[in-house]
Amino acid sequence: MEDVRWPAEQLEEHRLEISNRIRNLFWTVSGDYDIEFEPDTEKYVYSKQTVLYEAVKQGAFARYFDQKKLGMYLMKKLHFSAGEDMLLPLAGLCMDAAVNCFIIRERLGTKEIREQAFRELEKAEEEQVSDKAGTDLIHRIRLLYIRHVLENTDDKGMDPQAKIALYKILSLKDAENTEDVINVIDEIYNHVLDPSFEKRNGNLEKILNLPDMALANDAWQECMTDEQMEDIIQKYLSNLKKKMISLDIRNKKKKRFYFSPENEEVPESSENINPQAVRRIREYVELNYGKSYLSESEQARVNRKFCTGIHKNCILYLTDGILQNPVIKNNQYRFSQLQFEKNKAYYGNNHWIIKRNISMLAESLKRAFIIRKDDFVSRSDAGQLVPERLWKIGRTDDDKLFNRKKRSEDSEFVIDVLIDSSGSQAGRQAQVAAQGYIISEALSQAGIPHRVTGYCAFWGYTVLQRFRDYEDPRETNERIFQFRAYANNRDGLALKTVCSSLMERPEKNKILIVLSDGKPCDMSIQRPGTRQPKIYDGEGAVKDTAYEVRRARNQGIFVIGIFVGNEEELSVEKRIYGKDFAYIRNISNFSRMVGTFLRRQIDME
């Protein structure tokens, strides 16, 4: 390969030529000319071989492994407060060890480029490790790995911790897939670089199970853009990829932790509040969920009333949804429209089962109300005319010529249906929408006023999407198919808000049905430039949700939990709802299970 060096003053003139040369090297190795790749032309001036080798390494990793999967793991690890200045260099070393055998086997010429690159890196790293006592462990690991590649190591003088890390990294020469690379990175980070990390934040399984949408706030901080969330995450992932693959560290600044070890509230002084950031987040929520039906004064009132205690600094956002009242018809609108169509398609494919469930539940409710209605007839001056009393006209002062039926107040019911719309429901969106529709259609047929609301949490906002209101006509039930699973869920705040307006209804008997997966969790709360709510997860979130259920019952609301999650979460559901919950394993049994609970309550009142 021709050795062409560009003086710094000529860099701008030859930048395009340099960029194309490096990019072509990447594409040649990866075998895929559709992958986007941005070379580091600035670094090329003083570290040419390193830049060239990084293009080779990135191309090889893109060819044999899954860049996105590794990138998403790193994003999630950083979200849980991993140190970027330790994690990303470690990832770069592990990637190098994983692809080296492929590179040498298929492109012998790259061996020389790699050795020259590592000699450049060795000089820079030796300066960092000149004072061993004051040097970060990651630098010692890097220097040890570089010297191993250059066959310049001495086991006797090895740092014990760095030695452990080195041998784990070298084991990746036998890596078969991206999961192998991730496992080694996570093991070294948790047991060598930050031994307390796993105790504070959880193991690899917990990290990987973090919903992708929880990463949006981190990406937003980095990108500061009004693009759609998926685009923000992809842009942040692209930026992160540049950092994680490079063996060079420019920025020695520590990354700020998003979470304290005890999950305490992140303090935010008033002077750090950025009105522009507050406005932009509000606008972004509007773009994703549609305009709110509350005025600014009503919005402020509900926040003062409900966003207290563990929900301090949260914001409630009440909307009819992006399909009903969009700001613009953006990507989120199209995604929601697509999910609406998928939900309707599921209904079409399961039409007979769903219709039978609706019919069975409606008939069950009607029979229960017929039995409990204790209507009585009284004489009145209006109502149904009784011909036998017509003789009294002009002959007596009795003008009560009619009969009127009066219904006992105890027969009046109102029901709220609250549906968990968080990202954990993403794999069963159509089924959850169908379950909500079955309940709503049956209640409409039975003549019971009811409201259906979805809830999720996003960047400190708890979004309540009203699919139908109490007195809406039956055709409004179709909106329930607009259900879309998204972001997190702050169950306690949603319950508190919905129960408050339910208590204002005139009907004596009030019922709340909650369809959820039993996992209250709102972790994506970092909103730069705004006041920070507490993280809502684990024991604290379960206790708060259970408290709101108990409080609702003490107010006279009968609360039923309909569990639509995975069986391993059943214990959490039991703690929250006690004996009044149903586990729906199959939609064909849905009406029977729900009807049993509703009829029992109707009979008790």
C-alpha positions in Angstrom: 0.0 0.0 0.0 1.4 3.4 -1.0 2.5 5.5 1.9 1.1 9.0 1.3 1.4 11.6 4.2 -0.6 14.8 4.1 0.7 17.8 6.1 -1.8 19.3 8.4 -2.0 22.5 6.3 -2.9 20.4 3.2 -5.5 18.3 5.0 -8.5 20.4 3.9 -7.4 20.2 0.3 -7.0 16.5 0.3 -9.8 15.6 2.8 -12.1 14.1 0.2 -9.3 11.9 -1.3 -8.3 10.7 2.2 -11.9 10.0 3.2 -12.7 8.0 0.0 -9.5 6.0 0.4 -10.4 5.0 4.0 -14.0 4.4 3.2 -13.2 2.2 0.3 -10.9 0.1 2.5 -13.8 -0.4 4.9 -16.2 -1.3 2.2 -13.8 -3.8 0.6 -13.3 -5.6 3.9 -17.0 -5.6 4.9 -18.2 -6.6 1.4 -21.2 -4.3 1.9 -21.2 -0.9 0.1 -24.5 0.1 1.6 -23.1 0.4 5.2 -22.5 4.0 6.2 -19.0 4.7 7.4 -17.4 8.1 8.4 -13.6 8.0 8.5 -11.6 10.1 11.0 -9.6 12.3 8.6 -8.4 14.6 11.4 -6.7 11.7 13.1 -5.2 10.5 9.9 -2.7 13.4 9.9 -0.8 12.2 13.0 -1.8 8.5 13.2 -2.3 7.2 9.7 -1.8 3.5 10.2 -4.2 3.5 13.2 -6.9 5.1 11.1 -6.4 2.7 8.2 -6.4 -0.3 10.6 -9.6 0.9 12.3 -11.3 0.9 8.9 -10.1 -2.7 8.3 -11.3 -3.7 11.8 -14.7 -2.1 11.5 -15.2 -3.6 8.1 -14.3 -7.1 9.4 -16.6 -6.7 12.4 -19.5 -5.5 10.2 -18.9 -8.6 8.0 -18.7 -11.3 10.7 -20.6 -9.9 13.6 -23.6 -7.7 14.4 -22.6 -4.1 14.9 -26.0 -2.9 16.0 -26.5 -5.6 18.6 -23.1 -4.7 20.2 -24.0 -1.0 20.0 -27.4 -1.4 21.7 -25.7 -3.4 24.5 -23.2 -0.6 25.0 -25.9 2.0 25.0 -27.9 0.1 27.6 -24.8 -0.4 29.7 -24.1 3.3 29.6 -27.7 4.0 30.5 -27.1 2.1 33.7 -24.1 4.4 34.6 -21.2 2.5 33.1 -18.2 4.7 32.6 -17.8 5.5 28.9 -14.0 6.0 29.3 -13.7 2.4 30.5 -16.4 0.6 28.6 -15.8 1.9 25.1 -12.0 1.2 25.0 -12.6 -2.2 26.4 -15.2 -2.9 23.6 -12.6 -1.8 21.0 -10.0 -4.3 22.4 -12.5 -7.1 22.4 -13.6 -6.4 18.9 -10.0 -6.4 17.7 -9.4 -9.8 19.4 -12.6 -11.2 17.8 -11.9 -10.2 14.2 -8.1 -10.6 14.1 -8.2 -14.3 13.0 -10.6 -13.4 10.2 -8.5 -10.5 9.0 -5.2 -12.5 9.0 -6.8 -15.5 7.3 -8.4 -13.5 4.4 -6.2 -10.5 4.1 -2.5 -11.2 4.9 -1.6 -7.6 3.9 -3.4 -6.2 6.9 -1.1 -7.9 9.3 1.6 -5.3 8.6 -1.0 -2.4 8.9 -2.1 -3.8 12.3 1.5 -4.0 13.6 2.3 -0.4 12.5 -0.9 0.9 14.0 -0.2 -0.8 17.3 3.4 0.7 17.4 1.8 4.1 17.0 -0.6 3.3 19.8 2.1 1.8 22.0 4.0 5.1 22.1 0.8 7.1 23.0 -0.1 4.5 25.7 3.3 4.4 27.3 3.0 8.1 28.0 -0.3 7.4 29.8 1.2 4.6 31.9 4.4 6.3 32.8 3.1 6.8 36.4 1.6 3.4 37.1 0.1 4.3 40.5 -1.9 7.2 39.1 -3.0 5.4 35.9 -6.5 4.1 35.2 -6.6 0.3 35.0 -8.1 0.5 31.4 -4.8 2.1 30.2 -2.8 -0.7 31.8 -5.0 -3.3 30.1 -4.7 -1.5 26.7 -0.9 -1.3 26.9 -0.7 -5.0 27.9 -2.9 -6.0 25.0 -0.9 -3.8 22.5 2.4 -5.3 23.7 0.9 -8.8 23.4 0.0 -8.1 19.8 3.6 -6.9 19.2 4.9 -10.0 21.0 6.6 -7.8 23.6 5.1 -9.1 26.9 6.6 -10.5 30.1 4.3 -12.5 32.3 6.4 -11.8 35.4 5.8 -8.1 35.2 2.2 -8.1 34.5 -0.4 -6.2 36.6 -2.5 -9.1 38.1 -5.9 -7.4 37.2 -4.7 -6.4 33.8 -3.5 -10.0 33.2 -7.0 -11.4 34.1 -8.6 -9.0 31.6 -6.0 -9.7 28.9 -6.6 -13.5 28.9 -10.3 -13.0 28.7 -9.9 -10.7 25.8 -7.6 -13.1 24.0 -10.2 -15.9 24.4 -12.3 -14.1 21.8 -10.1 -15.5 19.1 -12.6 -18.3 19.2 -15.7 -16.1 19.3 -18.5 -17.4 17.2 -21.1 -14.7 17.5 -21.7 -11.2 18.9 -23.1 -12.6 22.1 -19.7 -14.1 22.9 -18.1 -10.6 22.5 -20.8 -9.0 24.7 -20.4 -11.6 27.4 -16.6 -11.1 27.6 -17.0 -7.3 27.7 -19.6 -7.5 30.4 -17.6 -10.0 32.5 -14.4 -7.9 32.4 -16.2 -4.6 33.1 -18.2 -6.1 36.1 -15.4 -8.1 37.7 -12.2 -6.1 36.8 -13.0 -2.5 35.9 -16.1 -1.9 38.2 -16.7 -4.7 40.6 -19.6 -3.0 42.3 -21.5 -2.3 39.0 -23.5 -5.5 39.0 -24.6 -5.1 42.6 -25.8 -1.6 41.9 -27.4 -2.0 38.6 -28.0 -5.7 37.9 -26.6 -8.4 35.7 -26.3 -8.7 31.9 -29.8 -10.1 31.5 -31.3 -7.0 33.2 -29.1 -4.7 31.0 -30.2 -6.4 27.8 -33.9 -6.5 28.9 -34.0 -2.7 29.2 -36.6 -1.5 26.5 -34.9 0.2 23.6 -37.2 3.2 24.1 -35.7 3.8 27.5 -32.5 4.9 25.6 -34.3 7.8 23.9 -33.4 10.3 26.6 -29.7 9.5 26.4 -29.7 9.8 22.6 -31.6 13.0 22.8 -29.0 14.5 25.1 -26.2 13.6 22.7 -28.0 14.6 19.5 -30.2 17.5 20.6 -32.4 17.2 17.5 -36.1 17.3 16.7 -35.9 14.1 14.6 -38.1 11.2 15.4 -37.1 9.0 18.3 -36.0 6.0 16.2 -33.8 8.3 14.1 -32.3 9.9 17.3 -31.4 6.4 18.6 -29.8 5.5 15.3 -27.8 8.7 15.1 -26.6 8.2 18.7 -25.7 4.6 17.9 -23.7 5.8 14.9 -21.8 8.3 17.1 -21.2 5.7 19.7 -19.9 3.2 17.1 -17.1 5.6 16.2 -16.0 5.9 19.8 -16.3 2.2 20.7 -14.3 0.9 17.8 -11.4 3.3 18.1 -8.4 2.2 20.1 -7.6 5.8 20.7 -9.0 7.8 23.6 -9.2 11.6 23.1 -11.6 12.6 25.8 -10.5 11.7 29.3 -13.5 13.4 30.9 -15.6 11.1 33.1 -19.1 10.4 31.8 -21.8 11.7 34.2 -23.8 9.0 35.8 -27.5 9.0 35.0 -28.4 7.2 38.1 -27.2 7.3 41.7 -26.5 3.8 43.3 -29.5 4.1 45.5 -31.8 5.3 42.8 -32.4 8.5 44.6 -34.0 11.6 43.0 -31.5 13.5 40.9 -31.2 17.0 42.3 -31.8 19.8 39.9 -31.4 23.4 41.0 -33.7 26.0 39.5 -30.7 27.8 37.9 -30.1 24.6 35.8 -33.6 24.6 34.4 -33.5 25.4 30.7 -36.8 26.8 29.4 -35.9 25.9 25.8 -35.2 22.2 26.8 -38.6 22.1 28.7 -40.4 23.5 25.7 -38.6 21.1 23.2 -39.5 18.1 25.3 -43.1 19.2 25.5 -43.2 19.6 21.7 -41.6 16.2 21.3 -44.3 14.6 23.4 -46.9 16.4 21.3 -45.3 15.0 18.2 -45.4 11.5 19.5 -48.8 11.4 21.3 -50.9 14.2 19.7 -52.1 17.4 21.2 -53.5 17.5 24.7 -57.2 18.2 25.3 -56.4 20.2 28.4 -55.7 23.9 28.5 -52.5 25.1 30.1 -54.3 26.1 33.3 -56.0 22.7 33.5 -52.6 21.0 32.9 -51.0 23.0 35.7 -53.9 22.1 38.0 -53.7 18.4 37.5 -49.9 18.4 37.9 -50.2 20.2 41.2 -52.9 17.8 42.4 -51.4 14.5 41.4 -47.6 14.8 40.8 -46.6 14.7 44.4 -44.5 12.4 46.6 -42.8 9.7 44.6 -44.2 11.4 41.5 -42.8 14.8 42.2 -41.6 16.6 39.1 -43.6 14.3 36.8 -45.9 15.8 34.3 -49.3 14.4 33.3 -50.3 14.6 29.6 -53.9 13.8 28.7 -54.6 13.3 25.0 -57.0 11.6 22.6 -53.9 10.2 20.7 -51.8 11.1 17.7 -54.3 9.6 15.2 -57.1 11.7 16.6 -55.3 15.0 17.0 -51.8 15.0 15.5 -49.6 18.1 15.4 -48.3 16.9 12.0 -48.5 13.6 10.2 -45.0 12.5 10.9 -43.2 9.1 11.3 -44.9 8.5 14.6 -48.3 9.1 13.1 -47.5 6.6 10.3 -46.1 4.1 12.8 -49.3 4.4 14.9 -51.5 4.1 11.8 -49.6 0.9 10.8 -50.1 -0.6 14.3 -53.8 0.4 14.1 -54.0 -1.6 10.9 -52.2 -4.6 12.5 -54.6 -4.5 15.4 -57.6 -4.4 13.1 -56.1 -7.3 11.1 -55.8 -9.4 14.3 -59.5 -8.6 15.0 -60.4 -9.7 11.5 -58.4 -12.9 11.8 -60.0 -13.7 15.1 -63.4 -12.2 14.4 -65.6 -15.1 15.5 -63.7 -15.7 18.8 -63.8 -12.0 19.7 -67.5 -11.5 18.7 -68.4 -14.6 20.8 -66.5 -13.2 23.8 -68.3 -9.9 23.4 -71.7 -11.6 23.2 -71.0 -13.8 26.2 -69.8 -11.0 28.4 -72.6 -8.7 27.4 -75.3 -11.3 28.1 -73.7 -12.1 31.4 -73.8 -8.5 32.4 -77.4 -8.0 31.2 -78.6 -11.0 33.2 -76.9 -9.7 36.3 -78.5 -6.3 35.9 -81.9 -7.7 35.2 -81.8 -9.7 38.4 -80.5 -6.8 40.5 -82.9 -4.1 39.1 -85.6 -3.4 41.5 -87.7 -1.0 39.5 -91.0 0.1 41.1 -93.9 2.0 39.6 -95.2 5.2 41.0 -98.1 7.5 40.0 -96.9 10.6 38.2 -98.0 13.6 36.2 -95.9 12.3 33.3 -94.8 8.9 32.0 -97.0 6.1 30.7 -100.7 7.1 30.4 -103.1 4.8 32.4 -106.5 4.9 30.6 -108.5 3.8 33.6 -107.6 7.2 35.3 -108.9 9.4 32.5 -112.3 9.7 34.2 -110.7 12.0 36.8 -110.1 14.8 34.4 -112.4 17.7 35.4 -113.9 15.7 38.2 -111.0 15.6 40.7 -107.8 17.5 41.5 -105.8 14.4 41.0 -103.6 15.0 37.9 -101.5 11.9 38.3 -102.8 10.0 35.3 -99.5 8.4 34.5 -97.2 5.6 35.8 -93.5 6.2 35.9 -90.8 3.5 36.6 -88.1 4.5 39.0 -84.9 2.6 39.2 -83.1 2.0 42.4 -79.9 4.1 42.6 -78.1 0.9 43.7 -78.4 -0.5 40.2 -76.3 2.3 38.6 -72.8 1.4 37.7 -69.9 3.2 36.0 -66.7 1.5 34.9 -63.2 2.7 34.0 -60.9 0.5 31.9 -57.2 1.3 32.2 -54.7 -0.3 29.8 -50.9 -0.5 30.3 -49.5 0.9 27.0 -45.8 0.5 27.9 -43.1 -1.0 25.7 -43.2 -4.3 27.6 -46.6 -5.0 25.9 -45.0 -4.6 22.4 -45.1 -8.3 21.6 -48.8 -8.6 22.3 -50.2 -5.2 21.1 -53.0 -6.6 19.0 -54.1 -9.0 21.7 -54.2 -6.3 24.3 -56.2 -4.0 22.0 -58.7 -6.9 21.3 -59.1 -7.5 25.1 -59.9 -3.8 25.7 -62.3 -3.8 22.7 -64.1 -6.9 24.1 -64.7 -5.2 27.4 -65.8 -1.9 25.9 -68.2 -3.5 23.4 -69.8 -5.7 26.0 -70.3 -2.7 28.4 -71.8 -0.7 25.5 -74.2 -3.5 24.7 -75.1 -3.8 28.4 -75.7 0.0 28.6 -73.0 0.7 31.2 -71.3 4.1 31.0 -67.5 3.5 30.8 -64.2 5.1 29.8 -61.2 3.4 28.3 -57.7 4.9 28.8 -54.2 3.8 27.9 -51.2 4.9 30.0 -47.4 5.0 29.5 -44.5 7.1 30.8 -42.0 9.0 28.6 -39.2 11.4 29.7 -41.0 12.2 33.0 -44.4 12.6 31.3 -47.1 10.1 32.2 -49.3 10.0 29.1 -53.0 9.1 29.5 -54.6 8.4 26.1 -58.4 8.5 26.1 -59.8 6.0 23.7 -63.4 6.6 24.6 -65.2 8.7 27.3 -68.1 7.6 29.5 -70.9 8.8 27.3 -69.4 8.3 23.9 -71.4 6.4 21.3 -70.7 2.7 20.7 -68.8 3.3 17.4 -66.1 5.1 19.4 -65.0 1.7 20.7 -63.1 1.3 17.4 -60.5 3.8 18.7 -59.2 1.1 21.1 -57.5 -0.5 18.1 -55.3 2.6 18.0 -53.5 1.1 21.0 -49.8 1.1 20.7 -47.2 -0.1 23.2 -44.5 2.5 23.8 -41.9 3.6 26.5 -42.4 3.0 30.2 -45.2 2.8 32.8 -45.8 4.7 36.0 -48.8 2.8 37.2 -49.4 4.5 40.5 -49.7 8.0 39.0 -52.0 6.7 36.3 -54.2 4.9 38.8 -54.4 8.0 41.1 -55.4 10.3 38.2 -58.0 8.0 36.7 -59.6 7.2 40.1 -59.9 10.8 41.0 -62.2 11.6 38.0 -64.0 8.3 38.4 -65.0 9.4 42.0 -66.6 12.5 40.5 -69.1 10.4 38.6 -72.7 10.4 40.0 -73.2 6.6 39.9 -73.0 4.9 43.3 -71.2 1.8 42.1 -67.7 2.3 40.6 -65.5 -0.3 39.1 -61.9 0.0 37.7 -60.5 -2.7 35.4 -56.7 -2.5 34.9 -55.1 -4.5 32.0 -51.4 -4.7 32.8 -48.3 -7.0 32.8 -47.7 -6.5 36.5 -44.4 -4.6 36.1 -44.6 -0.9 37.0 -41.3 0.7 35.7 -40.4 4.2 34.7 -36.6 4.4 34.4 -36.3 6.7 31.4 -36.7 10.0 33.3 -33.5 11.9 32.6 -34.6 15.2 31.0 -31.7 17.5 30.6 -32.5 21.1 31.7 -35.6 20.1 33.6 -36.6 19.0 37.1 -36.0 15.3 37.6 -38.6 12.8 39.0 -37.5 9.8 41.0 -36.8 6.6 39.2 -39.8 4.4 39.4 -38.8 0.7 39.5 -38.6 -2.4 41.7 -40.0 -2.6 45.2 -40.8 1.1 45.4 -42.9 1.1 42.3 -44.8 -2.1 43.3 -45.6 -0.6 46.8 -46.8 2.6 45.3 -49.1 0.9 42.8 -50.4 -1.4 45.5 -51.1 1.6 47.7 -53.1 3.3 45.0 -55.1 0.2 44.5 -55.9 0.0 48.3 -56.7 3.7 48.4 -59.2 3.3 45.5 -60.9 0.4 47.2 -61.1 2.4 50.5 -62.9 5.1 48.5 -65.5 2.5 47.3 -64.0 1.7 43.9 -63.9 -2.0 43.1 -60.5 -2.6 41.4 -59.9 -5.7 39.2 -56.5 -6.5 37.8 -56.5 -8.3 34.4 -53.0 -9.8 34.0 -51.8 -10.0 30.4 -48.0 -10.5 31.1 -45.6 -13.4 31.5 -46.3 -16.0 34.1 -43.1 -15.2 36.1 -44.5 -11.8 36.9 -47.6 -13.2 38.5 -46.3 -12.8 42.1 -46.0 -9.0 41.5 -49.6 -8.9 40.2 -50.8 -10.7 43.3 -49.1 -8.2 45.6 -50.7 -5.3 43.8 -54.2 -6.6 43.3 -54.6 -9.3 46.0 -57.3 -11.8 45.2 -59.1 -9.6 42.7 -57.1 -10.3 39.6 -57.5 -12.7 36.6 -54.8 -14.3 34.6 -55.8 -14.5 31.0 -53.8 -17.2 29.2 -56.1 -17.5 26.2 -58.4 -14.9 24.6 -61.1 -17.6 24.2 -61.5 -17.6 28.0 -61.4 -13.8 28.3 -65.1 -13.1 28.7 -65.7 -15.9 31.2 -62.9 -14.7 33.4 -63.8 -11.0 33.3 -67.5 -11.8 33.5 -67.0 -13.8 36.7 -65.3 -10.9 38.5 -67.8 -8.3 37.2 -70.9 -10.4 38.1 -69.5 -11.1 41.5 -69.2 -7.4 42.2 -72.6 -6.6 40.8 -74.2 -9.3 42.9 -72.4 -8.0 46.0 -73.5 -4.4 45.7 
